[in-house]
Amino acid sequence: MKLQNLRIIVDERERKSGIPELLKSVGLNVEMKTLPIGDYIVAPETVVERKSIRDLVSSVFDGRLFDQCSRLKEHFQHPIVLIEGNVDEIEEITENPLIFYGAISTVVLDFKIPVIPTPNAIHTAKLLVSLCSRKDAPKGPYLKKIKKSSDLQKQQLSVLCSLPGIGEKFAVRMLEKFGTPFKVFTATATDLAKVEGLGEARAKKIRKMLESKSKFLKKSNQKTLHDT
C-alpha cells in the first residue's frame, strides 16, 4: 500500500510537536483540522490522544484525562492513548510516581483504552503510519459531528475520577451517597470510608491529597493565609 493513499487527520494544536511534518515527509496525506476529541484520527473509528509525560501528569491533577477518556470512548470504537517521552521524567515532575501509574491503570482497566508508549516524536510518527496502513482498517468518513461536552453529570464524574484511586464506579457511588462533588471534597475520611468498597486507606489518601499544601502556593499568599 502506497503511503500517498493513506490519510490521517491531525489536530491543529499538534503542529508544534513536529509530528505532522514527519508524517508529510514520508508521503502521508495529512489533513489539519481543529478536532474536538483526540489528536490523530487514523481510521473512521480509531483515534489517538497523544500526551507527553508532563502533560499526562498535569491532566490527572486538573481532571482533563478522565474526561477525555470518557469522550474518546463515547465517540470512537477504538481510542488509543499514546504516551510520548522518557518515563524517568516522572521523578522530576511529581514526588509520587504512583499518581502516574494509577492514572494509566484507570485508563486501561476502567476505560478499557490501550496505552502505548513511544520515546520521541519520530517513533510516534512511525506508530501513526503503522496504524494508518492496517489492511483491515474500515473505510468511511473520518470526521464526526462532535459537540463540546457540556454534560454536567459527566463533568462531575470527571472531577471525582481525578481523586486518587477513584474510577467511574466509585465516583458514581460517591455522588449517590453525598449528592454533589463539593460535599465529597468536604467529607471527612470517616465518611468517605463508608462509600461501598472504598475503604479507610483509600479515604485517607483522598483526604491527604486534598489537604496537602501545594508547591504552587506563593509565599506571600502563605503568609496571608497564616495571618487569617
FENPE-V384094 format. One record per residue. N is the residue number from 1. D_LAST is the distance of its C-alpha to the last C-alpha in Angstrom with 2 decimals. Layout:
n=N d_last=D_LAST
n=N d_last=D_LAST
//
This chain:
n=1 d_last=68.68
n=2 d_last=68.04
n=3 d_last=64.42
n=4 d_last=65.27
n=5 d_last=65.75
n=6 d_last=62.29
n=7 d_last=59.41
n=8 d_last=55.65
n=9 d_last=52.98
n=10 d_last=49.95
n=11 d_last=46.57
n=12 d_last=46.10
n=13 d_last=42.84
n=14 d_last=44.95
n=15 d_last=46.86
n=16 d_last=44.64
n=17 d_last=45.25
n=18 d_last=48.88
n=19 d_last=50.15
n=20 d_last=51.86
n=21 d_last=53.94
n=22 d_last=54.91
n=23 d_last=56.08
n=24 d_last=58.07
n=25 d_last=59.63
n=26 d_last=61.34
n=27 d_last=62.67
n=28 d_last=60.36
n=29 d_last=60.14
n=30 d_last=56.44
n=31 d_last=55.02
n=32 d_last=51.58
n=33 d_last=49.68
n=34 d_last=46.15
n=35 d_last=45.71
n=36 d_last=43.23
n=37 d_last=43.44
n=38 d_last=44.28
n=39 d_last=45.46
n=40 d_last=49.19
n=41 d_last=51.64
n=42 d_last=54.65
n=43 d_last=56.55
n=44 d_last=56.28
n=45 d_last=54.30
n=46 d_last=52.83
n=47 d_last=49.55
n=48 d_last=47.64
n=49 d_last=43.87
n=50 d_last=43.42
n=51 d_last=40.21
n=52 d_last=39.53
n=53 d_last=37.87
n=54 d_last=34.64
n=55 d_last=34.79
n=56 d_last=35.46
n=57 d_last=32.40
n=58 d_last=30.11
n=59 d_last=31.87
n=60 d_last=31.03
n=61 d_last=27.28
n=62 d_last=27.27
n=63 d_last=29.79
n=64 d_last=32.64
n=65 d_last=35.10
n=66 d_last=35.78
n=67 d_last=35.88
n=68 d_last=38.43
n=69 d_last=40.40
n=70 d_last=40.61
n=71 d_last=41.98
n=72 d_last=44.35
n=73 d_last=45.81
n=74 d_last=46.06
n=75 d_last=48.13
n=76 d_last=50.00
n=77 d_last=52.28
n=78 d_last=51.78
n=79 d_last=48.31
n=80 d_last=47.58
n=81 d_last=44.38
n=82 d_last=45.27
n=83 d_last=43.00
n=84 d_last=43.93
n=85 d_last=43.22
n=86 d_last=43.09
n=87 d_last=41.36
n=88 d_last=40.45
n=89 d_last=37.77
n=90 d_last=35.66
n=91 d_last=34.85
n=92 d_last=33.39
n=93 d_last=31.39
n=94 d_last=29.77
n=95 d_last=29.41
n=96 d_last=30.75
n=97 d_last=34.14
n=98 d_last=34.44
n=99 d_last=32.21
n=100 d_last=35.03
n=101 d_last=37.82
n=102 d_last=36.15
n=103 d_last=35.99
n=104 d_last=39.65
n=105 d_last=40.60
n=106 d_last=39.06
n=107 d_last=40.93
n=108 d_last=44.20
n=109 d_last=44.13
n=110 d_last=42.21
n=111 d_last=43.21
n=112 d_last=46.57
n=113 d_last=46.16
n=114 d_last=47.80
n=115 d_last=45.83
n=116 d_last=47.90
n=117 d_last=46.78
n=118 d_last=48.23
n=119 d_last=47.71
n=120 d_last=47.78
n=121 d_last=48.74
n=122 d_last=52.46
n=123 d_last=52.49
n=124 d_last=50.41
n=125 d_last=53.11
n=126 d_last=55.83
n=127 d_last=54.25
n=128 d_last=53.95
n=129 d_last=57.63
n=130 d_last=58.56
n=131 d_last=56.75
n=132 d_last=58.47
n=133 d_last=61.90
n=134 d_last=62.13
n=135 d_last=65.51
n=136 d_last=64.30
n=137 d_last=61.54
n=138 d_last=61.96
n=139 d_last=63.01
n=140 d_last=61.45
n=141 d_last=58.77
n=142 d_last=55.78
n=143 d_last=53.36
n=144 d_last=52.01
n=145 d_last=50.35
n=146 d_last=46.81
n=147 d_last=44.14
n=148 d_last=40.48
n=149 d_last=38.78
n=150 d_last=36.99
n=151 d_last=37.55
n=152 d_last=34.35
n=153 d_last=35.48
n=154 d_last=36.16
n=155 d_last=32.77
n=156 d_last=31.10
n=157 d_last=33.35
n=158 d_last=32.68
n=159 d_last=28.90
n=160 d_last=29.44
n=161 d_last=32.15
n=162 d_last=29.68
n=163 d_last=28.23
n=164 d_last=29.89
n=165 d_last=33.23
n=166 d_last=33.23
n=167 d_last=36.30
n=168 d_last=37.37
n=169 d_last=38.90
n=170 d_last=35.68
n=171 d_last=33.72
n=172 d_last=36.20
n=173 d_last=35.90
n=174 d_last=32.10
n=175 d_last=32.49
n=176 d_last=35.26
n=177 d_last=33.07
n=178 d_last=29.65
n=179 d_last=30.82
n=180 d_last=28.17
n=181 d_last=26.47
n=182 d_last=23.04
n=183 d_last=24.05
n=184 d_last=25.31
n=185 d_last=22.06
n=186 d_last=20.17
n=187 d_last=23.06
n=188 d_last=23.04
n=189 d_last=25.41
n=190 d_last=27.73
n=191 d_last=28.04
n=192 d_last=28.54
n=193 d_last=31.25
n=194 d_last=33.15
n=195 d_last=33.96
n=196 d_last=37.65
n=197 d_last=38.36
n=198 d_last=34.77
n=199 d_last=34.53
n=200 d_last=31.91
n=201 d_last=31.89
n=202 d_last=31.25
n=203 d_last=28.54
n=204 d_last=26.68
n=205 d_last=27.15
n=206 d_last=25.65
n=207 d_last=22.51
n=208 d_last=22.25
n=209 d_last=22.65
n=210 d_last=20.05
n=211 d_last=17.38
n=212 d_last=18.29
n=213 d_last=16.10
n=214 d_last=18.14
n=215 d_last=19.82
n=216 d_last=19.39
n=217 d_last=15.65
n=218 d_last=15.64
n=219 d_last=14.41
n=220 d_last=12.70
n=221 d_last=10.66
n=222 d_last=10.03
n=223 d_last=8.69
n=224 d_last=6.34
n=225 d_last=5.26
n=226 d_last=5.48
n=227 d_last=3.79
n=228 d_last=0.00
//
